[in-house]
């Protein structure tokens, strides 16, 4: 396997359109591009598929944990073990409050920034040294609690722009796998 690409989110229709689920949305777009559907696995508590992204000759696994966000680590670790993916080749797509809506950034390692899905993933993997595709959702307005904000659907204006943001994040994943982290960073960090 080239990589394990995991989009974080919460399961079920109540959360499907929320800001916290942008990772799931990007994985769904990658599956659409690959012309496949994700299959459920009790063993890894996730939905996943093995695909060839961006014309790569080596397959990658794309996946969505079917646990709640705060418990993302178990499925991510189980997927990496099941598919024999090195921890350095794990890519996690997630929402990021510290980036403006529509911004996509890539990095390896770092802290959780208060993101419980990342915190649990780092704990389960035993290292923070996995690649993150950070999808900006912006800060909550006024005095709104961050936990409330991430569990709300995108606003009207954001929903119009969301397909483009998801497309950009999917492009970033494909560039990351095809060209490496540094080249993908140069391409996508200068584009914003």
C-alpha positions as CSV (number, residue, x, y, z in Angstrom):
1,X,0.0,0.0,0.0
2,X,1.1,3.5,-0.7
3,X,-0.9,5.0,2.1
4,X,-3.9,4.9,4.3
5,X,-6.1,8.0,3.8
6,X,-8.7,8.5,6.6
7,X,-11.3,11.2,6.7
8,X,-12.5,11.9,10.3
9,X,-16.1,12.6,11.1
10,X,-19.1,11.3,13.0
11,X,-21.3,8.5,11.8
12,X,-25.0,8.8,10.8
13,X,-27.2,11.2,8.9
14,X,-27.5,13.7,11.8
15,X,-23.9,14.6,11.4
16,X,-23.4,14.1,7.7
17,X,-23.6,17.8,6.7
18,X,-21.8,19.2,9.7
19,X,-18.4,21.0,9.7
20,X,-16.9,18.2,11.8
21,X,-17.5,15.8,8.9
22,X,-15.5,17.5,6.2
23,X,-13.0,14.6,6.4
24,X,-15.8,12.1,5.5
25,X,-16.9,14.4,2.7
26,X,-13.4,14.4,1.2
27,X,-13.1,10.6,1.4
28,X,-16.5,10.3,-0.3
29,X,-15.2,12.5,-3.1
30,X,-12.0,10.3,-3.5
31,X,-14.2,7.2,-3.7
32,X,-16.4,8.9,-6.4
33,X,-13.3,9.8,-8.4
34,X,-12.1,6.2,-8.1
35,X,-15.5,4.9,-9.2
36,X,-15.9,2.8,-6.1
37,X,-18.0,2.6,-2.9
38,X,-16.8,2.0,0.6
39,X,-17.4,-1.3,2.3
40,X,-18.1,-1.7,6.0
41,X,-15.8,-3.7,8.2
42,X,-16.6,-4.7,11.7
43,X,-12.9,-5.7,12.2
44,X,-11.7,-2.1,11.7
45,X,-15.0,-0.3,12.7
46,X,-14.9,1.7,9.5
47,X,-15.9,1.9,5.9
48,X,-13.1,1.6,3.4
49,X,-12.0,0.8,-0.1
50,X,-8.7,0.0,-1.8
51,X,-8.2,2.4,-4.8
52,X,-5.7,3.8,-7.2
53,X,-5.7,7.6,-6.7
54,X,-4.4,10.1,-9.2
55,X,-3.1,7.5,-11.6
56,X,-0.7,5.9,-9.1
57,X,0.3,2.4,-9.8
58,X,0.3,1.4,-6.1
59,X,-3.1,1.2,-4.3
60,X,-4.1,3.2,-1.3
61,X,-6.8,2.6,1.2
62,X,-9.4,5.3,1.7
63,X,-11.5,5.1,4.8
64,X,-14.0,6.7,7.2
65,X,-14.1,5.5,10.9
66,X,-17.6,4.6,11.9
67,X,-16.9,5.6,15.5
68,X,-17.7,9.0,16.9
69,X,-15.0,11.7,16.4
70,X,-13.6,11.4,19.9
71,X,-12.9,7.7,19.3
72,X,-11.3,7.9,15.9
73,X,-8.0,6.5,17.0
74,X,-9.1,2.8,17.3
75,X,-10.4,2.5,13.8
76,X,-7.4,4.4,12.3
77,X,-4.9,2.2,14.2
78,X,-6.9,-1.0,13.2
79,X,-6.9,0.1,9.5
80,X,-3.2,0.7,9.5
81,X,-2.5,-2.7,11.1
82,X,-5.0,-4.6,9.0
83,X,-3.5,-3.1,5.7
84,X,0.1,-3.2,6.9
85,X,0.5,0.5,6.4
86,X,3.6,2.2,8.0
87,X,2.5,4.9,10.5
88,X,4.4,7.5,8.5
89,X,2.1,6.7,5.5
90,X,-1.1,7.4,7.4
91,X,-2.9,10.5,6.1
92,X,-5.7,12.0,8.2
93,X,-8.2,14.5,6.8
94,X,-9.9,16.7,9.3
95,X,-11.7,20.0,10.0
96,X,-9.5,22.8,11.5
97,X,-10.9,25.8,13.4
98,X,-7.6,27.7,13.1
99,X,-7.8,28.0,9.3
100,X,-10.2,30.2,7.5
101,X,-13.1,28.4,5.7
102,X,-11.9,27.0,2.4
103,X,-8.2,26.9,3.2
104,X,-6.5,23.5,2.8
105,X,-3.1,22.9,4.4
106,X,-0.9,19.8,4.7
107,X,1.6,19.0,7.4
108,X,3.3,16.1,9.2
109,X,3.1,15.8,12.9
110,X,2.2,18.4,15.5
111,X,-0.3,18.7,18.3
112,X,-4.0,18.2,18.3
113,X,-4.9,21.9,18.5
114,X,-7.8,20.8,20.8
115,X,-9.2,18.5,18.1
116,X,-10.3,15.4,20.0
117,X,-10.3,13.2,16.8
118,X,-6.6,14.0,16.3
119,X,-5.9,13.6,20.0
120,X,-7.4,10.1,20.0
121,X,-5.6,9.1,16.7
122,X,-2.2,10.2,18.1
123,X,-2.8,8.2,21.3
124,X,-3.9,5.1,19.3
125,X,-1.1,5.3,16.8
126,X,1.5,6.1,19.5
127,X,2.9,8.9,17.5
128,X,1.8,12.3,16.1
129,X,4.0,11.8,13.0
130,X,1.3,11.1,10.5
131,X,0.3,13.5,7.7
132,X,-2.7,15.8,8.2
133,X,-4.8,17.4,5.5
134,X,-6.3,20.3,7.4
135,X,-9.6,21.7,6.0
136,X,-10.3,25.1,7.3
137,X,-13.8,25.7,8.8
138,X,-13.0,29.1,10.5
139,X,-13.7,30.1,14.0
140,X,-17.2,30.2,15.6
141,X,-19.0,33.5,15.5
142,X,-19.3,35.6,18.7
143,X,-19.3,33.7,21.9
144,X,-20.4,30.4,20.3
145,X,-18.8,27.3,21.8
146,X,-16.4,25.6,19.4
147,X,-18.0,22.1,20.1
148,X,-21.4,23.5,19.2
149,X,-20.0,25.2,16.0
150,X,-18.3,22.1,14.6
151,X,-21.5,20.0,15.0
152,X,-23.6,22.5,13.1
153,X,-24.2,22.3,9.3
154,X,-22.2,24.7,7.1
155,X,-23.9,28.1,6.5
156,X,-25.7,29.0,3.3
157,X,-22.7,30.8,1.7
158,X,-20.3,28.1,2.8
159,X,-22.6,25.4,1.3
160,X,-22.3,27.1,-2.1
161,X,-18.4,27.0,-1.8
162,X,-18.2,23.6,-0.1
163,X,-18.0,21.4,-3.3
164,X,-14.9,23.5,-4.4
165,X,-13.3,23.1,-1.0
166,X,-13.9,19.3,-1.0
167,X,-12.5,19.1,-4.5
168,X,-9.4,21.1,-3.5
169,X,-8.8,18.8,-0.5
170,X,-9.2,15.7,-2.7
171,X,-6.7,17.2,-5.2
172,X,-4.3,17.8,-2.3
173,X,-4.5,14.2,-1.2
174,X,-3.8,13.0,-4.7
175,X,-0.9,15.4,-5.1
176,X,0.5,14.3,-1.7
177,X,0.4,10.6,-2.7
178,X,1.8,11.3,-6.2
179,X,4.4,13.9,-5.5
180,X,5.2,13.8,-1.8
181,X,4.4,16.2,1.1
182,X,6.8,19.0,0.2
183,X,5.6,19.3,-3.4
184,X,2.0,19.2,-2.3
185,X,2.6,21.8,0.3
186,X,4.2,24.1,-2.2
187,X,1.3,23.7,-4.6
188,X,-1.6,24.1,-2.1
189,X,-0.1,26.5,0.5
190,X,0.7,29.1,-2.2
191,X,-2.8,28.7,-3.7
192,X,-4.5,30.2,-0.7
